[in-house]
Amino acid sequence: MPLQNRVTPEGEIVAHDSRGLMLGNRGCLHGQGRELGVSRWRSKLWICCVLDWKGVRRDPMPPGRWTALFFLDEATALAAGHRPCGYCRRRDYLAFTAAWQAANGASSRLLAWQTDAVLHAQRTDRARRKRSYSAPAGELPDGVLVRFGDGPHLRLAGRYLPWSFTGYGPPAAPPSSACVQVLTPPAITAAIVAGYRPMLHPSALAACGLTGSPPPGIRSHDA
């Protein structure tokens, strides 16, 4: 039976037998029976990591230490409110913080804890529910996830691809409203606009016929 450690773009943690392409962490969320309690985070440090780090094999739920969370791809992790890890993804972390700095016109790069504080205020409300915000559908950058119709959709090349635990489906009909509910936090969306390139599951590029030539601002997970 799969563990409850798969994360949706809405930030929910559920059980599913598909692992995904990226790993994450919010602290230790499970008990002795490897089942999650009420808490969905233990700190404001929500990170997104590589699956394989120097060939080390890790218990996904070691007692009292941390709970491994799994994402379809980086776009999913970013939508849920996770940022690149500064250790196992140092190059991506530096690119992310540089884009964040450019988006905000800051004279110096924010420290990790400052970034995490901003993100925590944007990803969850006082009732611990996922935050989203309304934005014009045609003005969003590739790589963000939005909510409309029957669930989350990835914006890519002007199209909207339905999200699932195993990949993205063929482009769906565009939202009927001029505005959509954006799941990717505003600060992360701004960093993407400023040049950060989120890694996408290969199914996203395949669904848009872009396997050999990702659009500007996007990386395939294979790249």
ZAMARGU-4260 file (C-alpha; in steps of 0.2 Angstrom, whole numbers, plus 5000, padded with zeros to 4 digits):
<rodrens>
0) 5000/5000/5000 | 5007/5017/4995 | 5013/5029/5009 | 5004/5046/5011 | 5018/5057/5004
5) 5013/5062/4986 | 5009/5081/4984 | 4997/5089/4973 | 4998/5107/4966 | 4985/5111/4979
10) 4998/5107/4992 | 4988/5092/4998 | 4998/5076/5004 | 4989/5060/4998 | 4993/5042/4995
15) 4997/5037/4977 | 5007/5023/4969 | 5016/5035/4957 | 5032/5043/4965 | 5035/5057/4953
20) 5052/5065/4948 | 5056/5076/4963 | 5058/5075/4982 | 5053/5087/4995 | 5053/5091/5014
25) 5042/5101/5026 | 5049/5092/5042 | 5043/5076/5051 | 5024/5074/5048 | 5022/5055/5052
30) 5021/5045/5067 | 5027/5028/5072 | 5014/5019/5061 | 5021/5029/5046 | 5005/5038/5045
35) 5003/5057/5044 | 4995/5066/5059 | 4986/5083/5058 | 5001/5094/5054 | 5006/5097/5036
40) 5022/5106/5040 | 5034/5107/5055 | 5043/5123/5048 | 5042/5136/5035 | 5057/5128/5026
45) 5048/5119/5012 | 5061/5113/4999 | 5061/5103/4983 | 5076/5091/4980 | 5082/5079/4967
50) 5077/5061/4969 | 5094/5054/4968 | 5108/5062/4978 | 5125/5053/4976 | 5117/5036/4976
55) 5112/5037/4994 | 5096/5026/4998 | 5085/5034/5011 | 5070/5029/5022 | 5056/5040/5016
60) 5049/5040/5034 | 5063/5038/5047 | 5056/5039/5065 | 5056/5057/5071 | 5067/5064/5057
65) 5058/5069/5041 | 5044/5064/5029 | 5049/5062/5011 | 5037/5070/5000 | 5036/5067/4981
70) 5031/5078/4966 | 5027/5075/4948 | 5039/5089/4943 | 5046/5105/4949 | 5031/5115/4942
75) 5020/5105/4954 | 5032/5108/4969 | 5032/5127/4965 | 5013/5127/4964 | 5012/5119/4981
80) 5024/5132/4988 | 5041/5123/4989 | 5057/5131/4983 | 5073/5124/4976 | 5084/5116/4989
85) 5100/5126/4992 | 5111/5110/4995 | 5107/5097/4982 | 5101/5109/4969 | 5113/5123/4973
90) 5113/5130/4955 | 5094/5130/4954 | 5093/5138/4971 | 5105/5152/4965 | 5095/5155/4949
95) 5079/5155/4959 | 5085/5168/4971 | 5093/5179/4957 | 5076/5179/4948 | 5067/5183/4964
100) 5079/5197/4967 | 5077/5204/4949 | 5058/5202/4951 | 5057/5213/4967 | 5071/5225/4962
105) 5081/5221/4978 | 5098/5227/4979 | 5104/5211/4988 | 5098/5193/4988 | 5087/5187/5002
110) 5093/5175/5014 | 5084/5158/5013 | 5074/5161/5029 | 5068/5177/5022 | 5062/5169/5006
115) 5053/5155/5016 | 5044/5168/5027 | 5037/5177/5011 | 5032/5160/5004 | 5024/5154/5019
120) 5012/5169/5020 | 5008/5166/5002 | 5005/5148/5002 | 4993/5145/5017 | 4980/5156/5026
125) 4977/5156/5045 | 4965/5141/5044 | 4980/5132/5035 | 4971/5131/5019 | 4980/5133/5002
130) 4980/5151/4996 | 4977/5155/4977 | 4974/5171/4968 | 4965/5178/4953 | 4975/5183/4938
135) 4971/5186/4919 | 4973/5169/4910 | 4982/5177/4896 | 4996/5186/4906 | 5003/5171/4915
140) 5020/5163/4911 | 5023/5146/4906 | 5026/5134/4921 | 5013/5140/4933 | 4998/5130/4938
145) 4980/5136/4939 | 4964/5129/4945 | 4949/5129/4933 | 4936/5116/4927 | 4939/5099/4935
150) 4956/5102/4943 | 4974/5109/4941 | 4981/5114/4924 | 4999/5118/4919 | 5000/5133/4907
155) 5012/5130/4893 | 5014/5138/4876 | 4998/5147/4878 | 4989/5130/4882 | 4982/5122/4898
160) 4987/5104/4902 | 4977/5095/4915 | 4988/5088/4929 | 4988/5071/4936 | 5000/5061/4947
165) 5007/5052/4932 | 5009/5066/4920 | 5000/5080/4910 | 4986/5076/4898 | 4982/5084/4881
170) 4978/5102/4881 | 4961/5106/4888 | 4948/5119/4882 | 4954/5136/4889 | 4945/5143/4904
175) 4929/5151/4901 | 4933/5166/4912 | 4946/5179/4908 | 4954/5176/4925 | 4959/5160/4933
180) 4964/5155/4951 | 4983/5153/4951 | 4990/5140/4963 | 5008/5145/4961 | 5012/5158/4974
185) 5014/5176/4968 | 5032/5178/4972 | 5036/5161/4963 | 5026/5167/4948 | 5036/5183/4948
190) 5052/5174/4949 | 5047/5164/4934 | 5043/5180/4924 | 5060/5186/4929 | 5069/5171/4921
195) 5068/5156/4933 | 5065/5141/4922 | 5055/5127/4931 | 5058/5109/4926 | 5043/5100/4919
200) 5038/5082/4917 | 5042/5076/4899 | 5023/5073/4897 | 5020/5091/4897 | 5031/5095/4882
205) 5025/5079/4873 | 5007/5085/4875 | 5011/5101/4867 | 5022/5093/4853 | 5038/5102/4860
210) 5048/5087/4865 | 5063/5092/4854 | 5062/5111/4858 | 5056/5117/4875 | 5049/5135/4874
215) 5060/5149/4882 | 5059/5149/4901 | 5056/5130/4902 | 5067/5115/4905 | 5062/5097/4902
220) 5067/5086/4917 | 5078/5076/4905 | 5088/5092/4901
</rodrens>
